Amino acid sequence: MIRFARCNALLSLALDSNGKGCRYVAKGANDDEVVDNMSTHLTDVHQVDPGIMKYNILASTKTNNG
């Protein structure tokens, strides 16, 4: 089962590196993989400290079943 979190669920109206609304989806087999994946994205694209976002990422993480 794949777990995922959407960037636009965390950072409403955030822009991606192309200046468009960010539609990034972090995926992983478990919550730790999703947090690591999203943390890298937040740092690289949005220059946001992922340490303060961990629980927000976990709260918005879902499975492909809903």
VOKENU-144425 format. One record per atom (N, C-alpha, C, O, CB): residue number from 0; residue in one letter; atom name; x, y negated, z negated. Coordinates in nm, 3 decimals. Glycine has a CB too. Example, Ala and Ser with C-alpha at 12.3 -4.5 7.8 and 13.67 -1.06 7.14 Angstrom:
2
<r i="0" aa="A" at="N" c1="1.319" c2="0.569" c3="-0.780"/>
<r i="0" aa="A" at="CA" c1="1.230" c2="0.450" c3="-0.780"/>
<r i="0" aa="A" at="C" c1="1.320" c2="0.330" c3="-0.780"/>
<r i="0" aa="A" at="O" c1="1.424" c2="0.332" c3="-0.846"/>
<r i="0" aa="A" at="CB" c1="1.131" c2="0.447" c3="-0.905"/>
<r i="1" aa="S" at="N" c1="1.285" c2="0.225" c3="-0.708"/>
<r i="1" aa="S" at="CA" c1="1.367" c2="0.106" c3="-0.714"/>
<r i="1" aa="S" at="C" c1="1.290" c2="-0.003" c3="-0.787"/>
<r i="1" aa="S" at="O" c1="1.341" c2="-0.114" c3="-0.804"/>
<r i="1" aa="S" at="CB" c1="1.408" c2="0.060" c3="-0.572"/>
This chain:
66
<r i="0" aa="M" at="N" c1="0.084" c2="0.117" c3="0.000"/>
<r i="0" aa="M" at="CA" c1="0.000" c2="0.000" c3="0.000"/>
<r i="0" aa="M" at="C" c1="0.089" c2="-0.125" c3="0.000"/>
<r i="0" aa="M" at="O" c1="0.183" c2="-0.134" c3="-0.079"/>
<r i="0" aa="M" at="CB" c1="-0.096" c2="0.001" c3="-0.122"/>
<r i="1" aa="I" at="N" c1="0.061" c2="-0.217" c3="0.086"/>
<r i="1" aa="I" at="CA" c1="0.140" c2="-0.340" c3="0.099"/>
<r i="1" aa="I" at="C" c1="0.081" c2="-0.449" c3="0.010"/>
<r i="1" aa="I" at="O" c1="-0.040" c2="-0.470" c3="0.008"/>
<r i="1" aa="I" at="CB" c1="0.145" c2="-0.387" c3="0.247"/>
<r i="2" aa="R" at="N" c1="0.168" c2="-0.517" c3="-0.063"/>
<r i="2" aa="R" at="CA" c1="0.130" c2="-0.633" c3="-0.144"/>
<r i="2" aa="R" at="C" c1="0.174" c2="-0.757" c3="-0.067"/>
<r i="2" aa="R" at="O" c1="0.274" c2="-0.753" c3="0.004"/>
<r i="2" aa="R" at="CB" c1="0.195" c2="-0.628" c3="-0.290"/>
<r i="3" aa="F" at="N" c1="0.100" c2="-0.867" c3="-0.082"/>
<r i="3" aa="F" at="CA" c1="0.137" c2="-0.988" c3="-0.010"/>
<r i="3" aa="F" at="C" c1="0.088" c2="-1.113" c3="-0.083"/>
<r i="3" aa="F" at="O" c1="-0.003" c2="-1.108" c3="-0.165"/>
<r i="3" aa="F" at="CB" c1="0.081" c2="-0.985" c3="0.132"/>
<r i="4" aa="A" at="N" c1="0.152" c2="-1.225" c3="-0.050"/>
<r i="4" aa="A" at="CA" c1="0.112" c2="-1.356" c3="-0.100"/>
<r i="4" aa="A" at="C" c1="0.133" c2="-1.456" c3="0.012"/>
<r i="4" aa="A" at="O" c1="0.230" c2="-1.448" c3="0.088"/>
<r i="4" aa="A" at="CB" c1="0.193" c2="-1.397" c3="-0.229"/>
<r i="5" aa="R" at="N" c1="0.041" c2="-1.550" c3="0.023"/>
<r i="5" aa="R" at="CA" c1="0.049" c2="-1.652" c3="0.127"/>
<r i="5" aa="R" at="C" c1="0.104" c2="-1.782" c3="0.070"/>
<r i="5" aa="R" at="O" c1="0.064" c2="-1.825" c3="-0.038"/>
<r i="5" aa="R" at="CB" c1="-0.090" c2="-1.675" c3="0.190"/>
<r i="6" aa="C" at="N" c1="0.194" c2="-1.843" c3="0.143"/>
<r i="6" aa="C" at="CA" c1="0.253" c2="-1.969" c3="0.100"/>
<r i="6" aa="C" at="C" c1="0.147" c2="-2.078" c3="0.086"/>
<r i="6" aa="C" at="O" c1="0.151" c2="-2.156" c3="-0.009"/>
<r i="6" aa="C" at="CB" c1="0.361" c2="-2.013" c3="0.198"/>
<r i="7" aa="N" at="N" c1="0.053" c2="-2.084" c3="0.180"/>
<r i="7" aa="N" at="CA" c1="-0.047" c2="-2.191" c3="0.173"/>
<r i="7" aa="N" at="C" c1="-0.143" c2="-2.173" c3="0.056"/>
<r i="7" aa="N" at="O" c1="-0.218" c2="-2.266" c3="0.025"/>
<r i="7" aa="N" at="CB" c1="-0.125" c2="-2.197" c3="0.303"/>
<r i="8" aa="A" at="N" c1="-0.143" c2="-2.058" c3="-0.009"/>
<r i="8" aa="A" at="CA" c1="-0.220" c2="-2.040" c3="-0.132"/>
<r i="8" aa="A" at="C" c1="-0.146" c2="-2.101" c3="-0.252"/>
<r i="8" aa="A" at="O" c1="-0.207" c2="-2.135" c3="-0.353"/>
<r i="8" aa="A" at="CB" c1="-0.248" c2="-1.891" c3="-0.158"/>
<r i="9" aa="L" at="N" c1="-0.014" c2="-2.114" c3="-0.239"/>
<r i="9" aa="L" at="CA" c1="0.068" c2="-2.170" c3="-0.346"/>
<r i="9" aa="L" at="C" c1="0.092" c2="-2.320" c3="-0.328"/>
<r i="9" aa="L" at="O" c1="0.080" c2="-2.397" c3="-0.423"/>
<r i="9" aa="L" at="CB" c1="0.202" c2="-2.097" c3="-0.352"/>
<r i="10" aa="L" at="N" c1="0.126" c2="-2.359" c3="-0.208"/>
<r i="10" aa="L" at="CA" c1="0.160" c2="-2.499" c3="-0.177"/>
<r i="10" aa="L" at="C" c1="0.061" c2="-2.551" c3="-0.073"/>
<r i="10" aa="L" at="O" c1="0.091" c2="-2.552" c3="0.046"/>
<r i="10" aa="L" at="CB" c1="0.307" c2="-2.512" c3="-0.126"/>
<r i="11" aa="S" at="N" c1="-0.052" c2="-2.593" c3="-0.117"/>
<r i="11" aa="S" at="CA" c1="-0.154" c2="-2.642" c3="-0.026"/>
<r i="11" aa="S" at="C" c1="-0.100" c2="-2.758" c3="0.057"/>
<r i="11" aa="S" at="O" c1="-0.038" c2="-2.850" c3="0.003"/>
<r i="11" aa="S" at="CB" c1="-0.280" c2="-2.685" c3="-0.104"/>
<r i="12" aa="L" at="N" c1="-0.124" c2="-2.753" c3="0.186"/>
<r i="12" aa="L" at="CA" c1="-0.082" c2="-2.856" c3="0.282"/>
<r i="12" aa="L" at="C" c1="0.068" c2="-2.867" c3="0.303"/>
<r i="12" aa="L" at="O" c1="0.116" c2="-2.965" c3="0.360"/>
<r i="12" aa="L" at="CB" c1="-0.134" c2="-2.989" c3="0.238"/>
<r i="13" aa="A" at="N" c1="0.145" c2="-2.768" c3="0.258"/>
<r i="13" aa="A" at="CA" c1="0.289" c2="-2.769" c3="0.280"/>
<r i="13" aa="A" at="C" c1="0.318" c2="-2.749" c3="0.429"/>
<r i="13" aa="A" at="O" c1="0.247" c2="-2.675" c3="0.497"/>
<r i="13" aa="A" at="CB" c1="0.360" c2="-2.660" c3="0.196"/>
<r i="14" aa="L" at="N" c1="0.422" c2="-2.814" c3="0.477"/>
<r i="14" aa="L" at="CA" c1="0.462" c2="-2.803" c3="0.617"/>
<r i="14" aa="L" at="C" c1="0.575" c2="-2.702" c3="0.631"/>
<r i="14" aa="L" at="O" c1="0.662" c2="-2.693" c3="0.544"/>
<r i="14" aa="L" at="CB" c1="0.503" c2="-2.940" c3="0.674"/>
<r i="15" aa="D" at="N" c1="0.575" c2="-2.627" c3="0.740"/>
<r i="15" aa="D" at="CA" c1="0.684" c2="-2.535" c3="0.766"/>
<r i="15" aa="D" at="C" c1="0.800" c2="-2.610" c3="0.831"/>
<r i="15" aa="D" at="O" c1="0.797" c2="-2.732" c3="0.843"/>
<r i="15" aa="D" at="CB" c1="0.637" c2="-2.419" c3="0.856"/>
<r i="16" aa="S" at="N" c1="0.903" c2="-2.537" c3="0.873"/>
<r i="16" aa="S" at="CA" c1="1.021" c2="-2.600" c3="0.932"/>
<r i="16" aa="S" at="C" c1="0.992" c2="-2.666" c3="1.067"/>
<r i="16" aa="S" at="O" c1="1.074" c2="-2.744" c3="1.116"/>
<r i="16" aa="S" at="CB" c1="1.132" c2="-2.498" c3="0.947"/>
<r i="17" aa="N" at="N" c1="0.878" c2="-2.636" c3="1.129"/>
<r i="17" aa="N" at="CA" c1="0.840" c2="-2.697" c3="1.255"/>
<r i="17" aa="N" at="C" c1="0.744" c2="-2.814" c3="1.238"/>
<r i="17" aa="N" at="O" c1="0.698" c2="-2.872" c3="1.337"/>
<r i="17" aa="N" at="CB" c1="0.777" c2="-2.593" c3="1.344"/>
<r i="18" aa="G" at="N" c1="0.713" c2="-2.849" c3="1.112"/>
<r i="18" aa="G" at="CA" c1="0.623" c2="-2.960" c3="1.086"/>
<r i="18" aa="G" at="C" c1="0.476" c2="-2.926" c3="1.094"/>
<r i="18" aa="G" at="O" c1="0.391" c2="-3.015" c3="1.097"/>
<r i="18" aa="G" at="CB" c1="0.652" c2="-3.069" c3="1.181"/>
<r i="19" aa="K" at="N" c1="0.444" c2="-2.797" c3="1.098"/>
<r i="19" aa="K" at="CA" c1="0.305" c2="-2.752" c3="1.102"/>
<r i="19" aa="K" at="C" c1="0.269" c2="-2.691" c3="0.966"/>
<r i="19" aa="K" at="O" c1="0.357" c2="-2.660" c3="0.887"/>
<r i="19" aa="K" at="CB" c1="0.283" c2="-2.648" c3="1.217"/>
<r i="20" aa="G" at="N" c1="0.140" c2="-2.675" c3="0.941"/>
<r i="20" aa="G" at="CA" c1="0.097" c2="-2.614" c3="0.816"/>
<r i="20" aa="G" at="C" c1="0.161" c2="-2.477" c3="0.797"/>
<r i="20" aa="G" at="O" c1="0.158" c2="-2.394" c3="0.887"/>
<r i="20" aa="G" at="CB" c1="-0.056" c2="-2.601" c3="0.813"/>
<r i="21" aa="C" at="N" c1="0.218" c2="-2.454" c3="0.680"/>
<r i="21" aa="C" at="CA" c1="0.291" c2="-2.331" c3="0.654"/>
<r i="21" aa="C" at="C" c1="0.195" c2="-2.213" c3="0.643"/>
<r i="21" aa="C" at="O" c1="0.099" c2="-2.217" c3="0.565"/>
<r i="21" aa="C" at="CB" c1="0.375" c2="-2.343" c3="0.526"/>
<r i="22" aa="R" at="N" c1="0.220" c2="-2.108" c3="0.721"/>
<r i="22" aa="R" at="CA" c1="0.135" c2="-1.990" c3="0.722"/>
<r i="22" aa="R" at="C" c1="0.217" c2="-1.866" c3="0.683"/>
<r i="22" aa="R" at="O" c1="0.179" c2="-1.754" c3="0.716"/>
<r i="22" aa="R" at="CB" c1="0.071" c2="-1.970" c3="0.862"/>
<r i="23" aa="Y" at="N" c1="0.328" c2="-1.886" c3="0.612"/>
<r i="23" aa="Y" at="CA" c1="0.417" c2="-1.777" c3="0.576"/>
<r i="23" aa="Y" at="C" c1="0.346" c2="-1.678" c3="0.484"/>
<r i="23" aa="Y" at="O" c1="0.272" c2="-1.717" c3="0.395"/>
<r i="23" aa="Y" at="CB" c1="0.544" c2="-1.831" c3="0.509"/>
<r i="24" aa="V" at="N" c1="0.371" c2="-1.549" c3="0.506"/>
<r i="24" aa="V" at="CA" c1="0.317" c2="-1.443" c3="0.423"/>
<r i="24" aa="V" at="C" c1="0.435" c2="-1.358" c3="0.375"/>
<r i="24" aa="V" at="O" c1="0.506" c2="-1.297" c3="0.455"/>
<r i="24" aa="V" at="CB" c1="0.212" c2="-1.355" c3="0.501"/>
<r i="25" aa="A" at="N" c1="0.454" c2="-1.355" c3="0.243"/>
<r i="25" aa="A" at="CA" c1="0.557" c2="-1.269" c3="0.183"/>
<r i="25" aa="A" at="C" c1="0.496" c2="-1.132" c3="0.159"/>
<r i="25" aa="A" at="O" c1="0.386" c2="-1.122" c3="0.105"/>
<r i="25" aa="A" at="CB" c1="0.613" c2="-1.331" c3="0.050"/>
<r i="26" aa="K" at="N" c1="0.566" c2="-1.026" c3="0.200"/>
<r i="26" aa="K" at="CA" c1="0.515" c2="-0.890" c3="0.186"/>
<r i="26" aa="K" at="C" c1="0.614" c2="-0.804" c3="0.110"/>
<r i="26" aa="K" at="O" c1="0.734" c2="-0.831" c3="0.108"/>
<r i="26" aa="K" at="CB" c1="0.486" c2="-0.827" c3="0.325"/>
<r i="27" aa="G" at="N" c1="0.561" c2="-0.700" c3="0.046"/>
<r i="27" aa="G" at="CA" c1="0.646" c2="-0.607" c3="-0.024"/>
<r i="27" aa="G" at="C" c1="0.568" c2="-0.487" c3="-0.073"/>
<r i="27" aa="G" at="O" c1="0.445" c2="-0.488" c3="-0.074"/>
<r i="27" aa="G" at="CB" c1="0.715" c2="-0.675" c3="-0.139"/>
<r i="28" aa="A" at="N" c1="0.640" c2="-0.384" c3="-0.113"/>
<r i="28" aa="A" at="CA" c1="0.577" c2="-0.262" c3="-0.164"/>
<r i="28" aa="A" at="C" c1="0.530" c2="-0.279" c3="-0.308"/>
<r i="28" aa="A" at="O" c1="0.446" c2="-0.204" c3="-0.356"/>
<r i="28" aa="A" at="CB" c1="0.674" c2="-0.145" c3="-0.155"/>
<r i="29" aa="N" at="N" c1="0.585" c2="-0.380" c3="-0.377"/>
<r i="29" aa="N" at="CA" c1="0.545" c2="-0.405" c3="-0.516"/>
<r i="29" aa="N" at="C" c1="0.557" c2="-0.555" c3="-0.545"/>
<r i="29" aa="N" at="O" c1="0.604" c2="-0.632" c3="-0.461"/>
<r i="29" aa="N" at="CB" c1="0.634" c2="-0.322" c3="-0.616"/>
<r i="30" aa="D" at="N" c1="0.512" c2="-0.596" c3="-0.664"/>
<r i="30" aa="D" at="CA" c1="0.512" c2="-0.737" c3="-0.700"/>
<r i="30" aa="D" at="C" c1="0.652" c2="-0.799" c3="-0.698"/>
<r i="30" aa="D" at="O" c1="0.669" c2="-0.913" c3="-0.656"/>
<r i="30" aa="D" at="CB" c1="0.450" c2="-0.755" c3="-0.836"/>
<r i="31" aa="D" at="N" c1="0.751" c2="-0.724" c3="-0.744"/>
<r i="31" aa="D" at="CA" c1="0.888" c2="-0.778" c3="-0.747"/>
<r i="31" aa="D" at="C" c1="0.939" c2="-0.812" c3="-0.607"/>
<r i="31" aa="D" at="O" c1="1.005" c2="-0.915" c3="-0.589"/>
<r i="31" aa="D" at="CB" c1="0.983" c2="-0.677" c3="-0.814"/>
<r i="32" aa="E" at="N" c1="0.909" c2="-0.728" c3="-0.509"/>
<r i="32" aa="E" at="CA" c1="0.952" c2="-0.755" c3="-0.372"/>
<r i="32" aa="E" at="C" c1="0.882" c2="-0.879" c3="-0.316"/>
<r i="32" aa="E" at="O" c1="0.943" c2="-0.959" c3="-0.246"/>
<r i="32" aa="E" at="CB" c1="0.924" c2="-0.633" c3="-0.282"/>
<r i="33" aa="V" at="N" c1="0.753" c2="-0.894" c3="-0.348"/>
<r i="33" aa="V" at="CA" c1="0.678" c2="-1.011" c3="-0.301"/>
<r i="33" aa="V" at="C" c1="0.735" c2="-1.138" c3="-0.364"/>
<r i="33" aa="V" at="O" c1="0.754" c2="-1.237" c3="-0.295"/>
<r i="33" aa="V" at="CB" c1="0.528" c2="-0.997" c3="-0.334"/>
<r i="34" aa="V" at="N" c1="0.761" c2="-1.135" c3="-0.494"/>
<r i="34" aa="V" at="CA" c1="0.817" c2="-1.252" c3="-0.563"/>
<r i="34" aa="V" at="C" c1="0.954" c2="-1.287" c3="-0.505"/>
<r i="34" aa="V" at="O" c1="0.981" c2="-1.405" c3="-0.481"/>
<r i="34" aa="V" at="CB" c1="0.828" c2="-1.225" c3="-0.714"/>
<r i="35" aa="D" at="N" c1="1.040" c2="-1.189" c3="-0.483"/>
<r i="35" aa="D" at="CA" c1="1.172" c2="-1.214" c3="-0.426"/>
<r i="35" aa="D" at="C" c1="1.162" c2="-1.274" c3="-0.286"/>
<r i="35" aa="D" at="O" c1="1.231" c2="-1.370" c3="-0.252"/>
<r i="35" aa="D" at="CB" c1="1.255" c2="-1.084" c3="-0.421"/>
<r i="36" aa="N" at="N" c1="1.074" c2="-1.217" c3="-0.204"/>
<r i="36" aa="N" at="CA" c1="1.055" c2="-1.263" c3="-0.067"/>
<r i="36" aa="N" at="C" c1="1.002" c2="-1.406" c3="-0.065"/>
<r i="36" aa="N" at="O" c1="1.054" c2="-1.491" c3="0.009"/>
<r i="36" aa="N" at="CB" c1="0.960" c2="-1.169" c3="0.009"/>
<r i="37" aa="M" at="N" c1="0.900" c2="-1.434" c3="-0.145"/>
<r i="37" aa="M" at="CA" c1="0.841" c2="-1.568" c3="-0.149"/>
<r i="37" aa="M" at="C" c1="0.940" c2="-1.668" c3="-0.211"/>
<r i="37" aa="M" at="O" c1="0.946" c2="-1.782" c3="-0.167"/>
<r i="37" aa="M" at="CB" c1="0.709" c2="-1.567" c3="-0.228"/>
<r i="38" aa="S" at="N" c1="1.014" c2="-1.626" c3="-0.310"/>
<r i="38" aa="S" at="CA" c1="1.113" c2="-1.715" c3="-0.372"/>
<r i="38" aa="S" at="C" c1="1.217" c2="-1.762" c3="-0.271"/>
<r i="38" aa="S" at="O" c1="1.254" c2="-1.879" c3="-0.270"/>
<r i="38" aa="S" at="CB" c1="1.182" c2="-1.644" c3="-0.489"/>
<r i="39" aa="T" at="N" c1="1.263" c2="-1.671" c3="-0.188"/>
<r i="39" aa="T" at="CA" c1="1.358" c2="-1.707" c3="-0.083"/>
<r i="39" aa="T" at="C" c1="1.295" c2="-1.807" c3="0.013"/>
<r i="39" aa="T" at="O" c1="1.358" c2="-1.906" c3="0.050"/>
<r i="39" aa="T" at="CB" c1="1.405" c2="-1.581" c3="-0.007"/>
<r i="40" aa="H" at="N" c1="1.172" c2="-1.782" c3="0.053"/>
<r i="40" aa="H" at="CA" c1="1.102" c2="-1.874" c3="0.144"/>
<r i="40" aa="H" at="C" c1="1.086" c2="-2.012" c3="0.080"/>
<r i="40" aa="H" at="O" c1="1.113" c2="-2.113" c3="0.144"/>
<r i="40" aa="H" at="CB" c1="0.963" c2="-1.817" c3="0.182"/>
<r i="41" aa="L" at="N" c1="1.041" c2="-2.016" c3="-0.045"/>
<r i="41" aa="L" at="CA" c1="1.020" c2="-2.145" c3="-0.112"/>
<r i="41" aa="L" at="C" c1="1.149" c2="-2.226" c3="-0.122"/>
<r i="41" aa="L" at="O" c1="1.148" c2="-2.348" c3="-0.105"/>
<r i="41" aa="L" at="CB" c1="0.963" c2="-2.123" c3="-0.252"/>
<r i="42" aa="T" at="N" c1="1.259" c2="-2.157" c3="-0.149"/>
<r i="42" aa="T" at="CA" c1="1.388" c2="-2.224" c3="-0.159"/>
<r i="42" aa="T" at="C" c1="1.438" c2="-2.273" c3="-0.024"/>
<r i="42" aa="T" at="O" c1="1.477" c2="-2.389" c3="-0.009"/>
<r i="42" aa="T" at="CB" c1="1.491" c2="-2.130" c3="-0.221"/>
<r i="43" aa="D" at="N" c1="1.435" c2="-2.186" c3="0.075"/>
<r i="43" aa="D" at="CA" c1="1.491" c2="-2.218" c3="0.206"/>
<r i="43" aa="D" at="C" c1="1.408" c2="-2.319" c3="0.285"/>
<r i="43" aa="D" at="O" c1="1.465" c2="-2.409" c3="0.347"/>
<r i="43" aa="D" at="CB" c1="1.504" c2="-2.092" c3="0.287"/>
<r i="44" aa="V" at="N" c1="1.277" c2="-2.307" c3="0.283"/>
<r i="44" aa="V" at="CA" c1="1.192" c2="-2.391" c3="0.367"/>
<r i="44" aa="V" at="C" c1="1.139" c2="-2.514" c3="0.294"/>
<r i="44" aa="V" at="O" c1="1.137" c2="-2.623" c3="0.350"/>
<r i="44" aa="V" at="CB" c1="1.075" c2="-2.310" c3="0.419"/>
<r i="45" aa="H" at="N" c1="1.097" c2="-2.497" c3="0.169"/>
<r i="45" aa="H" at="CA" c1="1.030" c2="-2.606" c3="0.098"/>
<r i="45" aa="H" at="C" c1="1.115" c2="-2.672" c3="-0.012"/>
<r i="45" aa="H" at="O" c1="1.072" c2="-2.769" c3="-0.074"/>
<r i="45" aa="H" at="CB" c1="0.903" c2="-2.554" c3="0.036"/>
<r i="46" aa="Q" at="N" c1="1.235" c2="-2.620" c3="-0.036"/>
<r i="46" aa="Q" at="CA" c1="1.324" c2="-2.671" c3="-0.139"/>
<r i="46" aa="Q" at="C" c1="1.254" c2="-2.680" c3="-0.275"/>
<r i="46" aa="Q" at="O" c1="1.269" c2="-2.779" c3="-0.347"/>
<r i="46" aa="Q" at="CB" c1="1.378" c2="-2.808" c3="-0.099"/>
<r i="47" aa="V" at="N" c1="1.178" c2="-2.575" c3="-0.309"/>
<r i="47" aa="V" at="CA" c1="1.107" c2="-2.566" c3="-0.436"/>
<r i="47" aa="V" at="C" c1="1.179" c2="-2.463" c3="-0.522"/>
<r i="47" aa="V" at="O" c1="1.218" c2="-2.357" c3="-0.474"/>
<r i="47" aa="V" at="CB" c1="0.956" c2="-2.526" c3="-0.416"/>
<r i="48" aa="D" at="N" c1="1.197" c2="-2.495" c3="-0.650"/>
<r i="48" aa="D" at="CA" c1="1.259" c2="-2.401" c3="-0.743"/>
<r i="48" aa="D" at="C" c1="1.163" c2="-2.286" c3="-0.768"/>
<r i="48" aa="D" at="O" c1="1.057" c2="-2.307" c3="-0.828"/>
<r i="48" aa="D" at="CB" c1="1.297" c2="-2.472" c3="-0.877"/>
<r i="49" aa="P" at="N" c1="1.195" c2="-2.166" c3="-0.723"/>
<r i="49" aa="P" at="CA" c1="1.102" c2="-2.055" c3="-0.737"/>
<r i="49" aa="P" at="C" c1="1.084" c2="-2.008" c3="-0.881"/>
<r i="49" aa="P" at="O" c1="0.987" c2="-1.938" c3="-0.912"/>
<r i="49" aa="P" at="CB" c1="1.148" c2="-1.940" c3="-0.654"/>
<r i="50" aa="G" at="N" c1="1.175" c2="-2.045" c3="-0.970"/>
<r i="50" aa="G" at="CA" c1="1.164" c2="-2.005" c3="-1.110"/>
<r i="50" aa="G" at="C" c1="1.035" c2="-2.052" c3="-1.174"/>
<r i="50" aa="G" at="O" c1="0.976" c2="-1.982" c3="-1.257"/>
<r i="50" aa="G" at="CB" c1="1.281" c2="-2.057" c3="-1.188"/>
<r i="51" aa="I" at="N" c1="0.992" c2="-2.171" c3="-1.137"/>
<r i="51" aa="I" at="CA" c1="0.869" c2="-2.226" c3="-1.195"/>
<r i="51" aa="I" at="C" c1="0.744" c2="-2.172" c3="-1.125"/>
<r i="51" aa="I" at="O" c1="0.633" c2="-2.197" c3="-1.171"/>
<r i="51" aa="I" at="CB" c1="0.871" c2="-2.378" c3="-1.189"/>
<r i="52" aa="M" at="N" c1="0.761" c2="-2.100" c3="-1.015"/>
<r i="52" aa="M" at="CA" c1="0.649" c2="-2.051" c3="-0.935"/>
<r i="52" aa="M" at="C" c1="0.619" c2="-1.903" c3="-0.954"/>
<r i="52" aa="M" at="O" c1="0.521" c2="-1.853" c3="-0.899"/>
<r i="52" aa="M" at="CB" c1="0.676" c2="-2.078" c3="-0.790"/>
<r i="53" aa="K" at="N" c1="0.700" c2="-1.831" c3="-1.030"/>
<r i="53" aa="K" at="CA" c1="0.686" c2="-1.685" c3="-1.039"/>
<r i="53" aa="K" at="C" c1="0.544" c2="-1.643" c3="-1.075"/>
<r i="53" aa="K" at="O" c1="0.488" c2="-1.555" c3="-1.010"/>
<r i="53" aa="K" at="CB" c1="0.783" c2="-1.630" c3="-1.142"/>
<r i="54" aa="Y" at="N" c1="0.486" c2="-1.702" c3="-1.177"/>
<r i="54" aa="Y" at="CA" c1="0.354" c2="-1.659" c3="-1.221"/>
<r i="54" aa="Y" at="C" c1="0.244" c2="-1.702" c3="-1.124"/>
<r i="54" aa="Y" at="O" c1="0.141" c2="-1.637" c3="-1.114"/>
<r i="54" aa="Y" at="CB" c1="0.324" c2="-1.713" c3="-1.360"/>
<r i="55" aa="N" at="N" c1="0.266" c2="-1.812" c3="-1.054"/>
<r i="55" aa="N" at="CA" c1="0.172" c2="-1.851" c3="-0.950"/>
<r i="55" aa="N" at="C" c1="0.177" c2="-1.753" c3="-0.833"/>
<r i="55" aa="N" at="O" c1="0.074" c2="-1.718" c3="-0.775"/>
<r i="55" aa="N" at="CB" c1="0.202" c2="-1.995" c3="-0.900"/>
<r i="56" aa="I" at="N" c1="0.297" c2="-1.708" c3="-0.799"/>
<r i="56" aa="I" at="CA" c1="0.312" c2="-1.609" c3="-0.692"/>
<r i="56" aa="I" at="C" c1="0.240" c2="-1.480" c3="-0.732"/>
<r i="56" aa="I" at="O" c1="0.164" c2="-1.423" c3="-0.653"/>
<r i="56" aa="I" at="CB" c1="0.462" c2="-1.581" c3="-0.662"/>
<r i="57" aa="L" at="N" c1="0.264" c2="-1.435" c3="-0.854"/>
<r i="57" aa="L" at="CA" c1="0.199" c2="-1.312" c3="-0.901"/>
<r i="57" aa="L" at="C" c1="0.047" c2="-1.327" c3="-0.903"/>
<r i="57" aa="L" at="O" c1="-0.025" c2="-1.233" c3="-0.868"/>
<r i="57" aa="L" at="CB" c1="0.249" c2="-1.276" c3="-1.041"/>
<r i="58" aa="A" at="N" c1="-0.002" c2="-1.443" c3="-0.943"/>
<r i="58" aa="A" at="CA" c1="-0.147" c2="-1.465" c3="-0.950"/>
<r i="58" aa="A" at="C" c1="-0.212" c2="-1.464" c3="-0.812"/>
<r i="58" aa="A" at="O" c1="-0.329" c2="-1.427" c3="-0.799"/>
<r i="58" aa="A" at="CB" c1="-0.177" c2="-1.596" c3="-1.019"/>
<r i="59" aa="S" at="N" c1="-0.139" c2="-1.503" c3="-0.710"/>
<r i="59" aa="S" at="CA" c1="-0.197" c2="-1.508" c3="-0.576"/>
<r i="59" aa="S" at="C" c1="-0.166" c2="-1.383" c3="-0.493"/>
<r i="59" aa="S" at="O" c1="-0.208" c2="-1.373" c3="-0.377"/>
<r i="59" aa="S" at="CB" c1="-0.147" c2="-1.632" c3="-0.502"/>
<r i="60" aa="T" at="N" c1="-0.092" c2="-1.288" c3="-0.550"/>
<r i="60" aa="T" at="CA" c1="-0.057" c2="-1.166" c3="-0.478"/>
<r i="60" aa="T" at="C" c1="-0.176" c2="-1.072" c3="-0.470"/>
<r i="60" aa="T" at="O" c1="-0.248" c2="-1.050" c3="-0.568"/>
<r i="60" aa="T" at="CB" c1="0.062" c2="-1.095" c3="-0.545"/>
<r i="61" aa="K" at="N" c1="-0.196" c2="-1.017" c3="-0.351"/>
<r i="61" aa="K" at="CA" c1="-0.308" c2="-0.927" c3="-0.325"/>
<r i="61" aa="K" at="C" c1="-0.256" c2="-0.801" c3="-0.255"/>
<r i="61" aa="K" at="O" c1="-0.139" c2="-0.793" c3="-0.219"/>
<r i="61" aa="K" at="CB" c1="-0.418" c2="-0.996" c3="-0.238"/>
<r i="62" aa="T" at="N" c1="-0.343" c2="-0.705" c3="-0.237"/>
<r i="62" aa="T" at="CA" c1="-0.309" c2="-0.586" c3="-0.158"/>
<r i="62" aa="T" at="C" c1="-0.382" c2="-0.593" c3="-0.026"/>
<r i="62" aa="T" at="O" c1="-0.474" c2="-0.673" c3="-0.009"/>
<r i="62" aa="T" at="CB" c1="-0.345" c2="-0.455" c3="-0.235"/>
<r i="63" aa="N" at="N" c1="-0.343" c2="-0.510" c3="0.067"/>
<r i="63" aa="N" at="CA" c1="-0.410" c2="-0.507" c3="0.196"/>
<r i="63" aa="N" at="C" c1="-0.552" c2="-0.454" c3="0.185"/>
<r i="63" aa="N" at="O" c1="-0.628" c2="-0.459" c3="0.282"/>
<r i="63" aa="N" at="CB" c1="-0.330" c2="-0.422" c3="0.295"/>
<r i="64" aa="N" at="N" c1="-0.591" c2="-0.403" c3="0.068"/>
<r i="64" aa="N" at="CA" c1="-0.727" c2="-0.355" c3="0.045"/>
<r i="64" aa="N" at="C" c1="-0.817" c2="-0.465" c3="-0.009"/>
<r i="64" aa="N" at="O" c1="-0.938" c2="-0.446" c3="-0.018"/>
<r i="64" aa="N" at="CB" c1="-0.726" c2="-0.237" c3="-0.052"/>
<r i="65" aa="G" at="N" c1="-0.760" c2="-0.581" c3="-0.045"/>
<r i="65" aa="G" at="CA" c1="-0.839" c2="-0.691" c3="-0.099"/>
<r i="65" aa="G" at="C" c1="-0.791" c2="-0.729" c3="-0.227"/>
<r i="65" aa="G" at="O" c1="-0.845" c2="-0.821" c3="-0.288"/>
<r i="65" aa="G" at="CB" c1="-0.980" c2="-0.660" c3="-0.107"/>
